[in-house]
Amino acid sequence: MVQQERAIKTRLAIRTAAAEVFAERGFDGASIAEILDRAKVTKGALYFHFRDKQALADAILTEHVDEIRVEPDTVKLRELVTAGFTLVKRLELDVVQRAAARLTLEQGANQIDRAQPMLRWTEYVEELLTAAQERDELLASMDSPTQRRNVAEMIVGSFAGLEMRANTFAAGGAAGHLEHWLTVFFQTVLPTIAKPYIIPKLQLPSIGQRVMAAQAASA
């Protein structure tokens, strides 16, 4: 048991160190030597958990989606909104989320499967939209699985675009700018897919402020 706990801590230290380096330098600029130095582990320990730098990047891209799932809500569209603002704050507080964002949006480094995290995010959003449809939260136009998939892809793609905008216009990516534009996005898009009775329950824009404050308090 002690050995297993040590292995878990070592893997976490390596992943965190790799996330720091990827977030700062991108995939191509990152080196195993710098990751080892920050993680304070041996090369053998790193290669026991990850076969190479690409495996480290793939782990960050894969695991960050699971770490952003939020507590279930009785209103599924509100759960979707909460997930969006949770990610905004985590991008500010969590280096793994920042690393995953840079790896996903970074040009070059074609050996990384950048499509995988986008697909997993899309599946998560589609899952919430399907649950919302089953709870009679969505307009009849959203009854089609194809339409829910299309909207899920649009939401994920739009978030990525808003994140790029925040990084472009605010040095280092100011979370406040992203929070504002995500609020605008939800206020614009959700009324086109949700039944009128559900809109007040989404609690926009105040929900963004509450989620961001809660995330900051728990950090």
PyRosetta script that sets phi, psi and omega in degrees:
from pyrosetta import init, pose_from_sequence

init()
pose = pose_from_sequence("MVQQERAIKTRLAIRTAAAEVFAERGFDGASIAEILDRAKVTKGALYFHFRDKQALADAILTEHVDEIRVEPDTVKLRELVTAGFTLVKRLELDVVQRAAARLTLEQGANQIDRAQPMLRWTEYVEELLTAAQERDELLASMDSPTQRRNVAEMIVGSFAGLEMRANTFAAGGAAGHLEHWLTVFFQTVLPTIAKPYIIPKLQLPSIGQRVMAAQAASA")
pose.set_psi(1, -45.2)
pose.set_omega(1, 178.7)
pose.set_phi(2, -60.8)
pose.set_psi(2, -43.1)
pose.set_omega(2, 179.8)
pose.set_phi(3, -63.4)
pose.set_psi(3, -39.1)
pose.set_omega(3, 179.3)
pose.set_phi(4, -65.7)
pose.set_psi(4, -42.3)
pose.set_omega(4, 178.3)
pose.set_phi(5, -63.2)
pose.set_psi(5, -39.2)
pose.set_omega(5, 178.5)
pose.set_phi(6, -64.1)
pose.set_psi(6, -40.9)
pose.set_omega(6, 179.7)
pose.set_phi(7, -64.3)
pose.set_psi(7, -39.5)
pose.set_omega(7, 178.8)
pose.set_phi(8, -64.2)
pose.set_psi(8, -43.6)
pose.set_omega(8, 179.4)
pose.set_phi(9, -64.9)
pose.set_psi(9, -38.6)
pose.set_omega(9, 179.3)
pose.set_phi(10, -65.2)
pose.set_psi(10, -44.9)
pose.set_omega(10, 179.3)
pose.set_phi(11, -61.5)
pose.set_psi(11, -42.5)
pose.set_omega(11, 179.7)
pose.set_phi(12, -64.2)
pose.set_psi(12, -40.9)
pose.set_omega(12, 178.8)
pose.set_phi(13, -62.6)
pose.set_psi(13, -41.0)
pose.set_omega(13, 179.7)
pose.set_phi(14, -66.7)
pose.set_psi(14, -45.1)
pose.set_omega(14, -179.2)
pose.set_phi(15, -63.5)
pose.set_psi(15, -41.7)
pose.set_omega(15, 179.9)
pose.set_phi(16, -64.4)
pose.set_psi(16, -44.1)
pose.set_omega(16, 178.7)
pose.set_phi(17, -62.8)
pose.set_psi(17, -42.9)
pose.set_omega(17, 178.9)
pose.set_phi(18, -63.0)
pose.set_psi(18, -40.8)
pose.set_omega(18, 178.9)
pose.set_phi(19, -61.2)
pose.set_psi(19, -42.1)
pose.set_omega(19, 178.7)
pose.set_phi(20, -59.3)
pose.set_psi(20, -45.9)
pose.set_omega(20, -177.4)
pose.set_phi(21, -69.2)
pose.set_psi(21, -43.8)
pose.set_omega(21, 178.5)
pose.set_phi(22, -62.0)
pose.set_psi(22, -41.5)
pose.set_omega(22, -178.9)
pose.set_phi(23, -63.3)
pose.set_psi(23, -34.9)
pose.set_omega(23, -177.9)
pose.set_phi(24, -84.5)
pose.set_psi(24, -38.8)
pose.set_omega(24, -168.8)
pose.set_phi(25, -118.8)
pose.set_psi(25, -8.1)
pose.set_omega(25, -174.4)
pose.set_phi(26, 77.6)
pose.set_psi(26, 178.1)
pose.set_omega(26, -176.6)
pose.set_phi(27, -69.7)
pose.set_psi(27, -50.1)
pose.set_omega(27, -175.7)
pose.set_phi(28, -65.0)
pose.set_psi(28, -34.2)
pose.set_omega(28, -178.4)
pose.set_phi(29, -81.1)
pose.set_psi(29, -12.1)
pose.set_omega(29, -178.2)
pose.set_phi(30, -81.7)
pose.set_psi(30, 146.9)
pose.set_omega(30, 177.6)
pose.set_phi(31, -127.9)
pose.set_psi(31, 147.8)
pose.set_omega(31, 176.5)
pose.set_phi(32, -60.3)
pose.set_psi(32, -36.1)
pose.set_omega(32, -178.8)
pose.set_phi(33, -60.8)
pose.set_psi(33, -43.8)
pose.set_omega(33, -179.9)
pose.set_phi(34, -69.3)
pose.set_psi(34, -37.7)
pose.set_omega(34, 177.7)
pose.set_phi(35, -62.6)
pose.set_psi(35, -43.4)
pose.set_omega(35, 177.9)
pose.set_phi(36, -61.6)
pose.set_psi(36, -41.5)
pose.set_omega(36, -178.4)
pose.set_phi(37, -63.7)
pose.set_psi(37, -41.5)
pose.set_omega(37, -178.7)
pose.set_phi(38, -74.3)
pose.set_psi(38, -35.9)
pose.set_omega(38, -178.3)
pose.set_phi(39, -77.2)
pose.set_psi(39, -19.5)
pose.set_omega(39, -178.0)
pose.set_phi(40, 59.0)
pose.set_psi(40, 45.8)
pose.set_omega(40, 177.5)
pose.set_phi(41, -130.2)
pose.set_psi(41, 167.1)
pose.set_omega(41, 178.6)
pose.set_phi(42, -82.6)
pose.set_psi(42, 162.1)
pose.set_omega(42, 176.6)
pose.set_phi(43, -61.4)
pose.set_psi(43, -37.4)
pose.set_omega(43, 178.9)
pose.set_phi(44, -62.6)
pose.set_psi(44, -39.2)
pose.set_omega(44, 178.9)
pose.set_phi(45, -65.1)
pose.set_psi(45, -41.0)
pose.set_omega(45, 179.7)
pose.set_phi(46, -63.7)
pose.set_psi(46, -47.1)
pose.set_omega(46, -176.5)
pose.set_phi(47, -73.3)
pose.set_psi(47, -14.6)
pose.set_omega(47, 172.6)
pose.set_phi(48, -68.3)
pose.set_psi(48, -35.5)
pose.set_omega(48, -177.1)
pose.set_phi(49, -96.0)
pose.set_psi(49, -32.6)
pose.set_omega(49, -176.1)
pose.set_phi(50, -137.4)
pose.set_psi(50, 129.8)
pose.set_omega(50, -173.2)
pose.set_phi(51, -71.4)
pose.set_psi(51, -27.8)
pose.set_omega(51, -179.7)
pose.set_phi(52, -167.5)
pose.set_psi(52, -174.6)
pose.set_omega(52, -178.2)
pose.set_phi(53, -63.8)
pose.set_psi(53, -36.9)
pose.set_omega(53, 179.5)
pose.set_phi(54, -63.2)
pose.set_psi(54, -39.6)
pose.set_omega(54, 178.6)
pose.set_phi(55, -63.3)
pose.set_psi(55, -36.5)
pose.set_omega(55, 175.6)
pose.set_phi(56, -63.0)
pose.set_psi(56, -46.9)
pose.set_omega(56, 179.4)
pose.set_phi(57, -62.8)
pose.set_psi(57, -42.4)
pose.set_omega(57, -180.0)
pose.set_phi(58, -62.2)
pose.set_psi(58, -38.6)
pose.set_omega(58, 179.5)
pose.set_phi(59, -64.4)
pose.set_psi(59, -42.6)
pose.set_omega(59, 179.2)
pose.set_phi(60, -64.9)
pose.set_psi(60, -42.8)
pose.set_omega(60, -179.7)
pose.set_phi(61, -66.7)
pose.set_psi(61, -34.1)
pose.set_omega(61, -177.8)
pose.set_phi(62, -78.5)
pose.set_psi(62, -45.8)
pose.set_omega(62, -170.5)
pose.set_phi(63, -79.3)
pose.set_psi(63, -22.5)
pose.set_omega(63, -174.6)
pose.set_phi(64, -67.5)
pose.set_psi(64, -26.2)
pose.set_omega(64, 178.9)
pose.set_phi(65, -68.1)
pose.set_psi(65, -43.1)
pose.set_omega(65, 179.5)
pose.set_phi(66, -62.7)
pose.set_psi(66, -31.7)
pose.set_omega(66, -176.0)
pose.set_phi(67, -78.4)
pose.set_psi(67, -8.6)
pose.set_omega(67, -177.4)
pose.set_phi(68, -104.6)
pose.set_psi(68, -5.2)
pose.set_omega(68, 177.0)
pose.set_phi(69, -61.4)
pose.set_psi(69, 142.6)
pose.set_omega(69, -175.6)
pose.set_phi(70, -110.7)
pose.set_psi(70, 170.7)
pose.set_omega(70, 179.1)
pose.set_phi(71, -62.7)
pose.set_psi(71, 141.4)
pose.set_omega(71, 178.6)
pose.set_phi(72, -57.9)
pose.set_psi(72, 144.1)
pose.set_omega(72, 179.5)
pose.set_phi(73, -122.6)
pose.set_psi(73, 148.5)
pose.set_omega(73, 177.8)
pose.set_phi(74, -67.3)
pose.set_psi(74, -24.9)
pose.set_omega(74, 174.8)
pose.set_phi(75, -106.2)
pose.set_psi(75, 110.8)
pose.set_omega(75, -170.7)
pose.set_phi(76, -71.6)
pose.set_psi(76, -32.7)
pose.set_omega(76, 176.2)
pose.set_phi(77, -67.4)
pose.set_psi(77, -33.3)
pose.set_omega(77, 175.2)
pose.set_phi(78, -67.7)
pose.set_psi(78, -34.1)
pose.set_omega(78, 175.2)
pose.set_phi(79, -62.9)
pose.set_psi(79, -38.6)
pose.set_omega(79, 176.5)
pose.set_phi(80, -63.0)
pose.set_psi(80, -44.7)
pose.set_omega(80, 178.6)
pose.set_phi(81, -62.4)
pose.set_psi(81, -43.3)
pose.set_omega(81, 178.8)
pose.set_phi(82, -60.5)
pose.set_psi(82, -42.2)
pose.set_omega(82, 179.2)
pose.set_phi(83, -61.5)
pose.set_psi(83, -40.1)
pose.set_omega(83, 179.9)
pose.set_phi(84, -63.1)
pose.set_psi(84, -47.7)
pose.set_omega(84, -178.8)
pose.set_phi(85, -72.9)
pose.set_psi(85, -28.8)
pose.set_omega(85, 174.4)
pose.set_phi(86, -62.2)
pose.set_psi(86, -42.9)
pose.set_omega(86, 178.4)
pose.set_phi(87, -64.0)
pose.set_psi(87, -38.6)
pose.set_omega(87, 178.2)
pose.set_phi(88, -56.5)
pose.set_psi(88, -48.3)
pose.set_omega(88, -178.6)
pose.set_phi(89, -70.0)
pose.set_psi(89, -37.7)
pose.set_omega(89, 179.9)
pose.set_phi(90, -65.9)
pose.set_psi(90, -30.3)
pose.set_omega(90, 176.2)
pose.set_phi(91, -63.2)
pose.set_psi(91, -29.5)
pose.set_omega(91, 177.3)
pose.set_phi(92, -80.0)
pose.set_psi(92, -38.4)
pose.set_omega(92, -170.0)
pose.set_phi(93, -98.0)
pose.set_psi(93, -26.7)
pose.set_omega(93, -168.6)
pose.set_phi(94, -112.4)
pose.set_psi(94, 115.9)
pose.set_omega(94, -177.2)
pose.set_phi(95, -66.2)
pose.set_psi(95, -28.7)
pose.set_omega(95, 177.9)
pose.set_phi(96, -65.0)
pose.set_psi(96, -41.2)
pose.set_omega(96, 178.1)
pose.set_phi(97, -65.8)
pose.set_psi(97, -40.0)
pose.set_omega(97, 178.3)
pose.set_phi(98, -65.2)
pose.set_psi(98, -40.8)
pose.set_omega(98, 178.7)
pose.set_phi(99, -63.9)
pose.set_psi(99, -43.9)
pose.set_omega(99, 179.6)
pose.set_phi(100, -61.8)
pose.set_psi(100, -40.6)
pose.set_omega(100, 178.8)
pose.set_phi(101, -63.0)
pose.set_psi(101, -45.0)
pose.set_omega(101, -179.2)
pose.set_phi(102, -66.0)
pose.set_psi(102, -42.2)
pose.set_omega(102, -179.8)
pose.set_phi(103, -63.7)
pose.set_psi(103, -37.0)
pose.set_omega(103, -178.5)
pose.set_phi(104, -70.2)
pose.set_psi(104, -40.8)
pose.set_omega(104, -173.4)
pose.set_phi(105, -93.2)
pose.set_psi(105, -11.8)
pose.set_omega(105, -174.6)
pose.set_phi(106, -68.4)
pose.set_psi(106, 136.4)
pose.set_omega(106, 173.9)
pose.set_phi(107, -78.0)
pose.set_psi(107, 150.9)
pose.set_omega(107, -177.2)
pose.set_phi(108, 84.6)
pose.set_psi(108, -160.6)
pose.set_omega(108, -179.6)
pose.set_phi(109, 47.9)
pose.set_psi(109, 53.9)
pose.set_omega(109, -173.3)
pose.set_phi(110, -69.1)
pose.set_psi(110, -12.1)
pose.set_omega(110, 179.5)
pose.set_phi(111, -75.2)
pose.set_psi(111, -13.2)
pose.set_omega(111, 178.3)
pose.set_phi(112, -83.1)
pose.set_psi(112, 138.2)
pose.set_omega(112, 177.2)
pose.set_phi(113, -84.7)
pose.set_psi(113, 80.3)
pose.set_omega(113, -177.8)
pose.set_phi(114, -72.0)
pose.set_psi(114, -19.1)
pose.set_omega(114, -179.8)
pose.set_phi(115, -70.5)
pose.set_psi(115, -29.9)
pose.set_omega(115, -173.4)
pose.set_phi(116, -59.5)
pose.set_psi(116, -49.3)
pose.set_omega(116, 179.3)
pose.set_phi(117, -64.3)
pose.set_psi(117, -35.0)
pose.set_omega(117, 177.3)
pose.set_phi(118, -64.2)
pose.set_psi(118, -40.2)
pose.set_omega(118, 178.4)
pose.set_phi(119, -65.9)
pose.set_psi(119, -40.8)
pose.set_omega(119, -179.6)
pose.set_phi(120, -68.0)
pose.set_psi(120, -38.3)
pose.set_omega(120, 175.3)
pose.set_phi(121, -63.4)
pose.set_psi(121, -41.9)
pose.set_omega(121, 179.2)
pose.set_phi(122, -61.9)
pose.set_psi(122, -41.8)
pose.set_omega(122, 178.4)
pose.set_phi(123, -62.5)
pose.set_psi(123, -39.0)
pose.set_omega(123, 179.0)
pose.set_phi(124, -64.1)
pose.set_psi(124, -46.8)
pose.set_omega(124, 179.3)
pose.set_phi(125, -64.8)
pose.set_psi(125, -41.3)
pose.set_omega(125, 178.4)
pose.set_phi(126, -62.3)
pose.set_psi(126, -38.9)
pose.set_omega(126, 176.8)
pose.set_phi(127, -60.0)
pose.set_psi(127, -42.9)
pose.set_omega(127, 178.7)
pose.set_phi(128, -67.8)
pose.set_psi(128, -39.8)
pose.set_omega(128, 178.4)
pose.set_phi(129, -64.9)
pose.set_psi(129, -39.0)
pose.set_omega(129, 177.8)
pose.set_phi(130, -64.6)
pose.set_psi(130, -42.4)
pose.set_omega(130, 176.9)
pose.set_phi(131, -63.3)
pose.set_psi(131, -38.1)
pose.set_omega(131, 178.1)
pose.set_phi(132, -65.0)
pose.set_psi(132, -40.2)
pose.set_omega(132, 178.7)
pose.set_phi(133, -64.1)
pose.set_psi(133, -39.9)
pose.set_omega(133, 179.3)
pose.set_phi(134, -66.5)
pose.set_psi(134, -23.3)
pose.set_omega(134, 179.6)
pose.set_phi(135, -98.3)
pose.set_psi(135, 12.8)
pose.set_omega(135, 175.6)
pose.set_phi(136, 64.3)
pose.set_psi(136, 36.3)
pose.set_omega(136, 178.6)
pose.set_phi(137, -94.4)
pose.set_psi(137, -16.7)
pose.set_omega(137, -171.8)
pose.set_phi(138, -108.2)
pose.set_psi(138, 154.5)
pose.set_omega(138, 175.3)
pose.set_phi(139, -65.5)
pose.set_psi(139, 161.0)
pose.set_omega(139, -178.5)
pose.set_phi(140, -60.1)
pose.set_psi(140, -27.3)
pose.set_omega(140, 179.6)
pose.set_phi(141, -64.1)
pose.set_psi(141, -15.8)
pose.set_omega(141, -179.5)
pose.set_phi(142, -97.2)
pose.set_psi(142, 8.6)
pose.set_omega(142, 179.7)
pose.set_phi(143, -67.2)
pose.set_psi(143, -26.5)
pose.set_omega(143, -177.8)
pose.set_phi(144, -75.8)
pose.set_psi(144, 127.7)
pose.set_omega(144, 175.0)
pose.set_phi(145, -57.3)
pose.set_psi(145, -35.4)
pose.set_omega(145, 178.9)
pose.set_phi(146, -63.8)
pose.set_psi(146, -41.9)
pose.set_omega(146, 179.5)
pose.set_phi(147, -67.0)
pose.set_psi(147, -39.3)
pose.set_omega(147, 178.1)
pose.set_phi(148, -64.0)
pose.set_psi(148, -39.0)
pose.set_omega(148, 176.8)
pose.set_phi(149, -64.2)
pose.set_psi(149, -42.8)
pose.set_omega(149, 179.2)
pose.set_phi(150, -61.1)
pose.set_psi(150, -43.9)
pose.set_omega(150, -179.3)
pose.set_phi(151, -67.2)
pose.set_psi(151, -39.1)
pose.set_omega(151, 177.6)
pose.set_phi(152, -61.0)
pose.set_psi(152, -43.8)
pose.set_omega(152, 178.8)
pose.set_phi(153, -64.4)
pose.set_psi(153, -38.3)
pose.set_omega(153, 178.9)
pose.set_phi(154, -65.9)
pose.set_psi(154, -40.1)
pose.set_omega(154, -179.7)
pose.set_phi(155, -65.0)
pose.set_psi(155, -46.1)
pose.set_omega(155, -179.6)
pose.set_phi(156, -65.2)
pose.set_psi(156, -44.4)
pose.set_omega(156, 178.6)
pose.set_phi(157, -63.7)
pose.set_psi(157, -38.0)
pose.set_omega(157, 179.5)
pose.set_phi(158, -67.0)
pose.set_psi(158, -40.0)
pose.set_omega(158, 178.3)
pose.set_phi(159, -61.3)
pose.set_psi(159, -43.3)
pose.set_omega(159, 178.7)
pose.set_phi(160, -60.5)
pose.set_psi(160, -41.0)
pose.set_omega(160, 178.3)
pose.set_phi(161, -66.4)
pose.set_psi(161, -40.2)
pose.set_omega(161, 177.9)
pose.set_phi(162, -65.1)
pose.set_psi(162, -36.5)
pose.set_omega(162, 178.0)
pose.set_phi(163, -65.5)
pose.set_psi(163, -42.5)
pose.set_omega(163, 177.5)
pose.set_phi(164, -62.3)
pose.set_psi(164, -38.3)
pose.set_omega(164, 178.2)
pose.set_phi(165, -62.6)
pose.set_psi(165, -44.6)
pose.set_omega(165, 179.3)
pose.set_phi(166, -61.1)
pose.set_psi(166, -41.4)
pose.set_omega(166, 179.6)
pose.set_phi(167, -67.5)
pose.set_psi(167, -30.8)
pose.set_omega(167, -178.6)
pose.set_phi(168, -74.8)
pose.set_psi(168, -41.4)
pose.set_omega(168, -172.8)
pose.set_phi(169, -98.6)
pose.set_psi(169, -6.7)
pose.set_omega(169, 177.3)
pose.set_phi(170, -134.7)
pose.set_psi(170, 119.3)
pose.set_omega(170, -177.1)
pose.set_phi(171, -54.8)
pose.set_psi(171, 123.0)
pose.set_omega(171, 179.5)
pose.set_phi(172, 82.4)
pose.set_psi(172, -5.6)
pose.set_omega(172, 179.0)
pose.set_phi(173, 83.8)
pose.set_psi(173, 81.2)
pose.set_omega(173, -178.9)
pose.set_phi(174, -74.1)
pose.set_psi(174, 122.7)
pose.set_omega(174, -176.2)
pose.set_phi(175, -61.4)
pose.set_psi(175, -32.5)
pose.set_omega(175, -179.4)
pose.set_phi(176, -59.7)
pose.set_psi(176, -39.3)
pose.set_omega(176, 178.5)
pose.set_phi(177, -65.7)
pose.set_psi(177, -43.0)
pose.set_omega(177, 180.0)
pose.set_phi(178, -66.1)
pose.set_psi(178, -39.3)
pose.set_omega(178, 177.7)
pose.set_phi(179, -59.7)
pose.set_psi(179, -44.2)
pose.set_omega(179, -179.7)
pose.set_phi(180, -60.4)
pose.set_psi(180, -49.9)
pose.set_omega(180, -175.3)
pose.set_phi(181, -72.6)
pose.set_psi(181, -27.9)
pose.set_omega(181, 174.2)
pose.set_phi(182, -68.3)
pose.set_psi(182, -37.5)
pose.set_omega(182, 175.8)
pose.set_phi(183, -61.4)
pose.set_psi(183, -46.6)
pose.set_omega(183, 178.0)
pose.set_phi(184, -59.5)
pose.set_psi(184, -43.2)
pose.set_omega(184, -179.8)
pose.set_phi(185, -60.2)
pose.set_psi(185, -50.2)
pose.set_omega(185, -179.0)
pose.set_phi(186, -63.2)
pose.set_psi(186, -41.0)
pose.set_omega(186, 180.0)
pose.set_phi(187, -64.4)
pose.set_psi(187, -28.9)
pose.set_omega(187, -179.4)
pose.set_phi(188, -83.8)
pose.set_psi(188, -43.0)
pose.set_omega(188, -170.6)
pose.set_phi(189, -87.3)
pose.set_psi(189, -43.8)
pose.set_omega(189, -172.1)
pose.set_phi(190, -61.3)
pose.set_psi(190, -36.2)
pose.set_omega(190, 176.4)
pose.set_phi(191, -63.1)
pose.set_psi(191, -17.7)
pose.set_omega(191, 179.2)
pose.set_phi(192, -84.3)
pose.set_psi(192, -9.5)
pose.set_omega(192, -179.8)
pose.set_phi(193, -124.4)
pose.set_psi(193, -16.2)
pose.set_omega(193, -174.9)
pose.set_phi(194, -101.2)
pose.set_psi(194, 148.7)
pose.set_omega(194, 173.9)
pose.set_phi(195, -67.5)
pose.set_psi(195, 145.7)
pose.set_omega(195, -174.5)
pose.set_phi(196, -53.8)
pose.set_psi(196, -34.6)
pose.set_omega(196, -175.8)
pose.set_phi(197, -66.9)
pose.set_psi(197, -22.7)
pose.set_omega(197, -173.9)
pose.set_phi(198, -85.4)
pose.set_psi(198, -21.5)
pose.set_omega(198, -174.3)
pose.set_phi(199, -57.4)
pose.set_psi(199, -48.2)
pose.set_omega(199, 178.9)
pose.set_phi(200, -61.0)
pose.set_psi(200, -28.4)
pose.set_omega(200, -179.2)
pose.set_phi(201, -71.9)
pose.set_psi(201, -16.0)
pose.set_omega(201, 179.5)
pose.set_phi(202, -75.4)
pose.set_psi(202, -20.1)
pose.set_omega(202, 171.4)
pose.set_phi(203, 61.3)
pose.set_psi(203, 36.5)
pose.set_omega(203, 174.2)
pose.set_phi(204, -82.8)
pose.set_psi(204, 142.0)
pose.set_omega(204, 0.8)
pose.set_phi(205, -93.4)
pose.set_psi(205, -0.1)
pose.set_omega(205, -172.1)
pose.set_phi(206, -63.4)
pose.set_psi(206, -28.3)
pose.set_omega(206, -177.2)
pose.set_phi(207, -61.9)
pose.set_psi(207, -35.4)
pose.set_omega(207, 179.4)
pose.set_phi(208, -61.6)
pose.set_psi(208, -43.9)
pose.set_omega(208, -179.8)
pose.set_phi(209, -64.7)
pose.set_psi(209, -40.0)
pose.set_omega(209, -179.0)
pose.set_phi(210, -68.0)
pose.set_psi(210, -44.1)
pose.set_omega(210, -179.7)
pose.set_phi(211, -64.0)
pose.set_psi(211, -43.4)
pose.set_omega(211, -179.6)
pose.set_phi(212, -62.8)
pose.set_psi(212, -42.0)
pose.set_omega(212, 179.9)
pose.set_phi(213, -66.2)
pose.set_psi(213, -40.1)
pose.set_omega(213, 179.9)
pose.set_phi(214, -65.7)
pose.set_psi(214, -40.1)
pose.set_omega(214, 178.4)
pose.set_phi(215, -64.7)
pose.set_psi(215, -40.6)
pose.set_omega(215, 179.5)
pose.set_phi(216, -65.2)
pose.set_psi(216, -39.1)
pose.set_omega(216, -178.5)
pose.set_phi(217, -68.1)
pose.set_psi(217, -31.8)
pose.set_omega(217, -177.4)
pose.set_phi(218, -88.3)
pose.set_psi(218, -6.6)
pose.set_omega(218, -178.1)
pose.set_phi(219, -69.5)
pose.dump_pdb("model.pdb")
